[in-house]
Amino acid sequence: MIQISRLSKQFGPNHLFDQATLEIKPNERIGLIGPNGSGKTTLLRMMCDEEDFDSGTIVVPSSVKIGYLKQDVTLDAKKTLLEEVMHGFPEIAQLEHMLIELEIKISENPQNNELLKKYGQLRDEFEQHEGYQLENRAKAILSGVGFDASEFKTPMKNFSGGWMMRVALARLLLLQPGLLLMDEPTNHLDLNSVIWLENFIKNYPGTIILISHDQYFLNRTATQIVEIEAKKLVSYSGDYDFYLEEKKLRKAQQEAEFKNQQKKIEKTEQFIERFRYKASKAKQVQSRVKKLEKVERIELDAHAKKIKFKLPPPVRSGKIVVELEGIKKQYGHLTVYKSLDFLITRGQKIGLVGYNGAGKSTLLKILAQNTEIQDGTIALGQNVTPYYYAQHQLEILNSKNNILEELTGAAPNLSEQQLRTLAGMFLFINDDVFKKISILSGGEKARVALAKMLANPANFLILDEPTNHLDLAARRVLQTALTDYAGTIIFITHDREFLNGIAQTIVEVQEGTLKVFAGDYEYYLWKKDEETKAESQAVAEAKRHDNARHNKKGDRKRRALFLQEKQRRIGPIQKSLDSLEKDIAGLEDLKESLTSEICEPEIISATAVFAAKNRELNEISKRLDGAYREWETLSAELENQTLLIENEFDLS
């Protein structure tokens, strides 16, 4: 058990935590959320003794090893990729380094018996330390986060900042600390690597606290959401979707309790005011005054008002926005595109997907004419004004300006009130607009850069990871703005909620080619699944066709035995699944009914009834979650047993 008790922390006048308390059970996977600047990173730093706190306690058992993935990492440029990942195991890393050096010497002098003998001794020692098992784990993790096997012995100095983050993540995952703290681990991962990390976290044998602004990721990894709200740590026992539902219910209950309390206070105040000067009522008045002073008043959470800002419509472009013909793009000897053709038309909202290194960012740079090409033509359509957004946009903000000045420079035609409204849309409220760019966090700078982009929007937006550094609230603002945007967009993001909410066309980048899917991300996943099934069916059909050449009588006998064995081994599992599906359907109906009841005004105003209904709903939700997990386990077991039997009888 990890305990945070009455924790307080402030930076100057800014209070981050005030008497915050939280208990963390073993093997919990906690999603830590809250606005940018609310103290998420500070909390992780305090938990691993990298930051002091003003008062309170953080108790982590001494037997629990802590691992912390920061947003900024520094690694040894002289080490190879594999050496750096195994850096947490110095003895094994040293032996690995010595073996590599000996291999080089032996390749130069293969007849040297002394070298061969020493190499054999080192190999034995390496095996005794389970070095090969650890190395295999390290290689599997490196492959999972997107590295190719050919890169394992590449020096660290050859990798960019984004890849450095992946190395730091891989090193931490290999160490397997009992408490794993992760600060935005998906920021530098492509979609395939994010999906791999989700599966790794689900099976992680320890406690995890992770900061993430990716709703899909939180739903697939978190067993508990902890929100930093009003300087407290507020816990929700479920994934992100559960948090959203539960928060609505808590807010409704709080508002009902607030109204009831206000009515009572108003009646008491009326009594005091009415009989304040009557001697016969003096004792009663004084009694009520004292009672009123002792009332612990309910305060409603302060929520920022929803700010409406209509984006200026971009100039209408021609039907063809941009056309690429015969594009050849190389980086040294590496050919990314050999002869690429691509057409984008007015109004399209295109999301690019594909593994890291496939050429997604390169394609955006080509479209923005931000990189040289070796052959081919790039033709922009009539009245097309492109705007390229990447991380460099944060670097070109004028650090001497405040936010309002920066927005004014981007859209001098807008009034100060309009600019303030735009700033508010990106969560800069009131005097926030006078903050200097130089003191803003990475997330705040990203919001300023995006606000500038939308203040006077071009009609062709080219966006490379626009959600990086944005918290959940800012992502929702940007998603709404781009959904309503009347121009043309092509973008890359690893945030699947954002991708699915905006893209109307998905383009898969793979091995220098583009494959177009005329639908959103959910449609793309469905089509990919259908393609995989079709390929599997084609392979199975070919195998069945091949099997038909064998003795038909023997095949019939084997088939009969197969069906008999399948019924014996799979029948009980299928029966359990059928029963469980009926239970799930009943629980889902009950949850829907309770959710409707609990939102009725008369239930909300009846505090005891509301609390009982809420407890019942939570219990049903927990039972339903358990049933879903059991269903997934049984389904997986059914599939595994089916495959095993088919393989045994050569009928797959």
DOZAZA-85036 format. One line per 5 residues: their letters; for each residue x, y, z of C-alpha. Coordinates in steps of 0.5 Angstrom, whole numbers, plus 500, padded with zeros to 3 digits. Layout:
N
a = X:Y:Z ~ ...;
//
This chain:
652
miqis = 500:500:500 ~ 503:507:498 ~ 500:513:502 ~ 500:520:501 ~ 497:524:507;
rlskq = 495:531:508 ~ 500:533:502 ~ 501:541:501 ~ 506:544:496 ~ 506:551:493;
fgpnh = 510:555:488 ~ 510:562:491 ~ 503:564:491 ~ 501:558:487 ~ 498:553:491;
lfdqa = 498:546:487 ~ 496:541:493 ~ 493:543:500 ~ 492:537:505 ~ 491:532:499;
tleik = 490:525:501 ~ 491:518:497 ~ 491:511:498 ~ 494:507:492 ~ 493:499:493;
pneri = 498:494:490 ~ 498:493:482 ~ 493:499:481 ~ 494:502:474 ~ 493:510:476;
gligp = 491:515:470 ~ 493:522:473 ~ 489:527:470 ~ 488:535:471 ~ 489:541:467;
ngsgk = 496:543:465 ~ 500:546:471 ~ 495:543:476 ~ 501:539:479 ~ 501:532:475;
ttllr = 509:532:474 ~ 510:535:481 ~ 507:530:484 ~ 511:524:481 ~ 517:528:482;
mmcde = 515:529:490 ~ 514:521:490 ~ 521:519:487 ~ 524:525:492 ~ 526:529:486;
edfds = 522:535:489 ~ 521:537:496 ~ 514:538:499 ~ 511:543:504 ~ 508:539:509;
gtivv = 504:532:509 ~ 507:525:508 ~ 508:520:502 ~ 510:513:504 ~ 512:508:500;
pssvk = 515:501:503 ~ 522:501:503 ~ 522:494:499 ~ 518:498:493 ~ 523:500:487;
igylk = 521:506:484 ~ 522:508:476 ~ 521:514:473 ~ 520:516:466 ~ 521:524:465;
qdvtl = 519:528:459 ~ 526:530:458 ~ 531:525:458 ~ 539:525:458 ~ 542:518:456;
dakkt = 550:516:454 ~ 551:518:447 ~ 557:513:447 ~ 553:507:449 ~ 550:502:444;
lleev = 542:502:444 ~ 542:495:447 ~ 548:497:452 ~ 543:503:454 ~ 537:499:455;
mhgfp = 541:494:460 ~ 544:500:463 ~ 540:498:470 ~ 544:492:470 ~ 551:494:470;
eiaql = 554:487:471 ~ 551:484:465 ~ 552:490:461 ~ 559:490:462 ~ 560:483:460;
ehmli = 556:484:454 ~ 561:490:452 ~ 567:485:453 ~ 563:480:449 ~ 562:485:443;
eleik = 570:487:444 ~ 572:480:444 ~ 568:478:438 ~ 571:484:434 ~ 578:481:436;
isenp = 576:474:434 ~ 574:476:427 ~ 581:479:426 ~ 585:474:429 ~ 580:467:429;
qnnel = 586:462:430 ~ 588:466:437 ~ 586:460:442 ~ 587:465:448 ~ 582:469:445;
lkkyg = 577:464:444 ~ 578:461:451 ~ 577:468:454 ~ 571:468:450 ~ 568:462:452;
qlrde = 569:463:460 ~ 566:470:459 ~ 560:467:455 ~ 559:462:461 ~ 559:468:466;
feqhe = 554:471:462 ~ 549:465:462 ~ 550:465:470 ~ 547:472:470 ~ 542:470:466;
gyqle = 544:475:461 ~ 541:472:455 ~ 534:472:458 ~ 535:479:460 ~ 538:481:453;
nraka = 532:477:450 ~ 527:481:454 ~ 531:488:452 ~ 530:486:445 ~ 523:484:445;
ilsgv = 522:491:449 ~ 526:495:444 ~ 522:492:438 ~ 515:493:442 ~ 517:501:442;
gfdas = 519:501:435 ~ 526:499:434 ~ 529:495:428 ~ 533:489:430 ~ 539:492:426;
efktp = 539:498:430 ~ 541:494:437 ~ 548:496:436 ~ 547:503:434 ~ 551:508:438;
mknfs = 546:513:442 ~ 548:519:438 ~ 545:517:432 ~ 538:517:435 ~ 534:524:435;
ggwmm = 530:526:441 ~ 524:522:440 ~ 527:516:439 ~ 531:518:446 ~ 525:518:449;
rvala = 523:511:447 ~ 530:508:449 ~ 529:511:456 ~ 522:508:456 ~ 525:501:454;
rllll = 530:501:460 ~ 525:503:465 ~ 520:497:462 ~ 526:492:463 ~ 528:494:470;
qpgll = 521:493:472 ~ 520:497:478 ~ 515:496:483 ~ 512:503:482 ~ 513:505:475;
lmdep = 512:513:474 ~ 510:515:467 ~ 510:522:465 ~ 506:522:458 ~ 509:516:455;
tnhld = 506:516:449 ~ 508:523:447 ~ 513:520:442 ~ 510:513:440 ~ 507:512:433;
lnsvi = 500:508:434 ~ 503:501:433 ~ 508:502:439 ~ 502:506:443 ~ 498:499:442;
wlenf = 504:495:444 ~ 505:499:450 ~ 498:498:452 ~ 498:491:452 ~ 505:491:456;
iknyp = 502:496:462 ~ 496:491:462 ~ 500:485:464 ~ 505:489:468 ~ 507:486:475;
gtiil = 507:492:479 ~ 504:499:481 ~ 503:504:475 ~ 502:512:476 ~ 502:515:469;
ishdq = 500:522:466 ~ 496:522:460 ~ 492:526:455 ~ 490:520:451 ~ 483:518:452;
yflnr = 483:511:449 ~ 490:510:452 ~ 487:511:459 ~ 481:507:458 ~ 485:501:456;
tatqi = 490:502:461 ~ 488:505:467 ~ 484:501:473 ~ 483:508:477 ~ 483:515:475;
veiea = 486:520:480 ~ 484:527:478 ~ 488:534:481 ~ 482:538:483 ~ 481:544:487;
kklvs = 488:542:490 ~ 486:535:492 ~ 487:528:489 ~ 480:526:487 ~ 480:518:486;
ysgdy = 475:514:481 ~ 475:507:481 ~ 475:505:474 ~ 477:507:467 ~ 476:514:464;
dfyle = 469:513:461 ~ 467:511:468 ~ 471:517:471 ~ 466:522:466 ~ 460:518:468;
ekklr = 462:518:476 ~ 464:525:475 ~ 457:527:472 ~ 453:524:478 ~ 458:527:483;
kaqqe = 456:534:480 ~ 449:533:480 ~ 449:530:487 ~ 453:536:490 ~ 449:541:486;
aefkn = 442:538:489 ~ 446:538:496 ~ 448:545:495 ~ 441:547:493 ~ 438:544:499;
qqkki = 443:547:504 ~ 442:554:501 ~ 434:553:502 ~ 436:552:510 ~ 441:558:510;
ekteq = 436:562:507 ~ 430:560:512 ~ 435:561:518 ~ 437:568:516 ~ 430:570:515;
fierf = 429:568:522 ~ 435:572:524 ~ 433:578:520 ~ 426:578:522 ~ 427:577:530;
rykas = 433:580:531 ~ 431:586:535 ~ 425:582:539 ~ 428:581:546 ~ 423:575:547;
kakqv = 426:571:541 ~ 434:573:543 ~ 436:567:545 ~ 433:563:539 ~ 436:568:535;
qsrvk = 443:567:538 ~ 442:560:537 ~ 441:560:530 ~ 447:565:529 ~ 452:560:532;
klekv = 449:554:528 ~ 449:558:522 ~ 457:560:524 ~ 458:552:525 ~ 455:550:518;
eriel = 460:547:513 ~ 458:550:507 ~ 458:546:501 ~ 462:550:495 ~ 460:548:488;
dahak = 466:547:483 ~ 468:553:479 ~ 468:551:472 ~ 470:555:466 ~ 464:557:462;
kikfk = 464:554:455 ~ 467:560:451 ~ 464:560:444 ~ 468:563:438 ~ 466:562:431;
lpppv = 473:561:427 ~ 474:566:421 ~ 472:562:415 ~ 478:561:410 ~ 478:563:403;
rsgki = 475:558:399 ~ 480:554:395 ~ 480:551:388 ~ 477:544:388 ~ 484:541:387;
vvele = 488:543:393 ~ 495:539:392 ~ 497:534:387 ~ 503:530:387 ~ 506:527:381;
gikkq = 512:522:381 ~ 515:524:387 ~ 522:521:389 ~ 524:523:396 ~ 531:520:399;
yghlt = 535:521:405 ~ 542:519:403 ~ 541:512:401 ~ 535:511:404 ~ 529:512:399;
vyksl = 522:514:402 ~ 518:515:396 ~ 520:512:389 ~ 515:515:385 ~ 509:517:389;
dflit = 502:520:386 ~ 497:523:391 ~ 491:528:390 ~ 488:532:395 ~ 481:535:394;
rgqki = 478:541:397 ~ 474:540:404 ~ 478:533:405 ~ 480:531:412 ~ 485:526:412;
glvgy = 489:522:418 ~ 495:519:416 ~ 497:512:420 ~ 503:507:419 ~ 509:505:423;
ngagk = 514:510:425 ~ 519:511:420 ~ 514:509:414 ~ 514:516:412 ~ 508:520:415;
stllk = 512:526:417 ~ 516:526:410 ~ 510:526:406 ~ 507:532:410 ~ 514:536:409;
ilaqn = 513:535:402 ~ 506:537:402 ~ 508:544:405 ~ 514:544:401 ~ 519:544:407;
teiqd = 524:539:404 ~ 527:538:398 ~ 525:532:393 ~ 529:529:388 ~ 524:528:383;
gtial = 517:529:381 ~ 512:535:381 ~ 508:539:387 ~ 502:543:384 ~ 498:547:389;
gqnvt = 491:549:387 ~ 488:555:385 ~ 487:560:392 ~ 491:555:396 ~ 494:557:402;
pyyya = 498:552:406 ~ 500:552:413 ~ 505:547:416 ~ 504:546:424 ~ 510:542:427;
qhqle = 514:542:434 ~ 518:548:431 ~ 512:552:431 ~ 513:553:439 ~ 520:555:437;
ilnsk = 518:561:433 ~ 514:564:438 ~ 517:571:440 ~ 519:570:448 ~ 518:577:449;
nnile = 511:578:447 ~ 505:576:452 ~ 500:572:449 ~ 495:577:447 ~ 501:581:443;
eltga = 503:574:440 ~ 495:573:437 ~ 495:580:435 ~ 501:579:431 ~ 497:573:427;
apnls = 491:577:426 ~ 491:584:427 ~ 484:585:423 ~ 481:582:430 ~ 479:586:436;
eqqlr = 482:585:442 ~ 475:582:445 ~ 475:577:439 ~ 482:575:441 ~ 481:575:448;
tlagm = 475:570:446 ~ 480:566:442 ~ 485:566:448 ~ 479:563:452 ~ 477:558:448;
flfin = 484:555:449 ~ 484:556:456 ~ 487:563:457 ~ 482:566:462 ~ 482:574:464;
ddvfk = 489:576:466 ~ 492:570:463 ~ 493:573:456 ~ 498:578:459 ~ 503:572:461;
kisil = 510:572:457 ~ 511:567:452 ~ 518:566:456 ~ 515:563:462 ~ 510:558:459;
sggek = 510:551:459 ~ 511:547:453 ~ 503:545:453 ~ 501:553:454 ~ 506:554:448;
arval = 503:549:444 ~ 496:552:445 ~ 498:559:443 ~ 501:556:437 ~ 495:553:435;
akmla = 491:559:437 ~ 495:563:432 ~ 494:558:427 ~ 486:559:428 ~ 486:566:429;
npanf = 487:567:421 ~ 486:560:418 ~ 489:558:412 ~ 485:554:407 ~ 490:548:407;
lilde = 492:546:414 ~ 498:541:415 ~ 499:538:422 ~ 504:534:425 ~ 502:531:432;
ptnhl = 498:538:434 ~ 496:534:440 ~ 503:534:443 ~ 503:537:450 ~ 496:539:450;
dlaar = 492:536:456 ~ 485:533:455 ~ 481:540:455 ~ 485:543:450 ~ 485:537:446;
rvlqt = 477:537:446 ~ 478:545:444 ~ 482:543:438 ~ 478:537:436 ~ 472:542:436;
altdy = 475:547:432 ~ 478:543:427 ~ 471:539:426 ~ 468:546:425 ~ 473:548:420;
agtii = 471:549:413 ~ 478:548:410 ~ 482:542:408 ~ 486:538:413 ~ 492:533:413;
fithd = 495:531:420 ~ 498:526:424 ~ 497:524:431 ~ 497:518:436 ~ 491:520:439;
refln = 486:515:437 ~ 480:519:440 ~ 482:526:436 ~ 484:522:430 ~ 477:518:430;
giaqt = 473:525:431 ~ 476:529:425 ~ 479:525:420 ~ 474:523:414 ~ 479:519:410;
ivevq = 485:515:413 ~ 491:514:409 ~ 496:508:411 ~ 503:510:409 ~ 507:503:408;
egtlk = 513:502:404 ~ 513:508:400 ~ 506:507:398 ~ 499:510:400 ~ 493:506:401;
vfagd = 486:510:402 ~ 481:508:406 ~ 474:512:405 ~ 472:513:412 ~ 474:515:419;
yeyyl = 479:511:424 ~ 474:506:426 ~ 472:504:419 ~ 480:503:418 ~ 480:498:423;
wkkde = 474:495:421 ~ 477:494:414 ~ 484:492:416 ~ 480:487:420 ~ 476:484:414;
etkae = 483:484:410 ~ 486:480:415 ~ 480:475:416 ~ 480:475:408 ~ 488:473:408;
sqava = 487:468:413 ~ 481:465:410 ~ 485:465:403 ~ 491:461:407 ~ 486:456:410;
eakrh = 482:455:403 ~ 489:454:400 ~ 491:449:406 ~ 484:445:405 ~ 485:445:398;
dnarh = 492:442:399 ~ 489:437:404 ~ 483:434:399 ~ 489:431:395 ~ 490:426:401;
nkkgd = 486:420:402 ~ 479:422:403 ~ 477:416:408 ~ 482:418:412 ~ 480:425:412;
rkrra = 473:424:414 ~ 475:419:420 ~ 480:425:422 ~ 475:430:421 ~ 470:426:426;
lflqe = 475:425:431 ~ 476:433:431 ~ 469:434:432 ~ 469:429:438 ~ 475:432:441;
kqrri = 472:439:440 ~ 466:438:443 ~ 469:435:449 ~ 474:441:450 ~ 470:447:448;
gpiqk = 463:445:449 ~ 464:447:457 ~ 467:453:455 ~ 462:455:450 ~ 456:453:455;
sldsl = 460:458:460 ~ 460:463:455 ~ 453:463:453 ~ 451:463:461 ~ 455:469:462;
ekdia = 453:473:456 ~ 446:472:459 ~ 448:475:466 ~ 452:481:462 ~ 445:483:458;
gledl = 442:483:465 ~ 447:487:468 ~ 447:492:462 ~ 439:493:463 ~ 440:494:470;
keslt = 445:499:470 ~ 442:503:464 ~ 435:503:469 ~ 439:505:475 ~ 443:511:471;
seice = 436:513:468 ~ 433:513:475 ~ 439:517:479 ~ 438:523:474 ~ 431:524:476;
peiis = 430:530:480 ~ 426:527:485 ~ 432:522:486 ~ 437:527:486 ~ 434:531:491;
atavf = 433:525:496 ~ 440:525:499 ~ 439:518:502 ~ 436:515:496 ~ 441:518:491;
aaknr = 447:515:495 ~ 444:508:496 ~ 442:508:488 ~ 449:511:487 ~ 452:505:491;
elnei = 448:500:487 ~ 450:503:481 ~ 457:502:483 ~ 456:495:485 ~ 453:493:478;
skrld = 458:497:475 ~ 464:493:478 ~ 460:486:477 ~ 459:488:470 ~ 467:490:469;
gayre = 468:483:472 ~ 464:480:468 ~ 467:483:462 ~ 474:481:464 ~ 471:474:465;
wetls = 468:474:458 ~ 474:476:455 ~ 478:471:459 ~ 473:465:456 ~ 473:468:449;
aelen = 481:468:449 ~ 481:461:452 ~ 475:458:447 ~ 480:461:441 ~ 486:458:444;
qtlli = 483:451:445 ~ 480:452:438 ~ 487:453:435 ~ 490:448:439 ~ 485:443:436;
enefd = 486:445:429 ~ 493:444:429 ~ 493:438:433 ~ 488:435:427 ~ 492:439:422;
ls = 485:442:420 ~ 487:450:421;
//
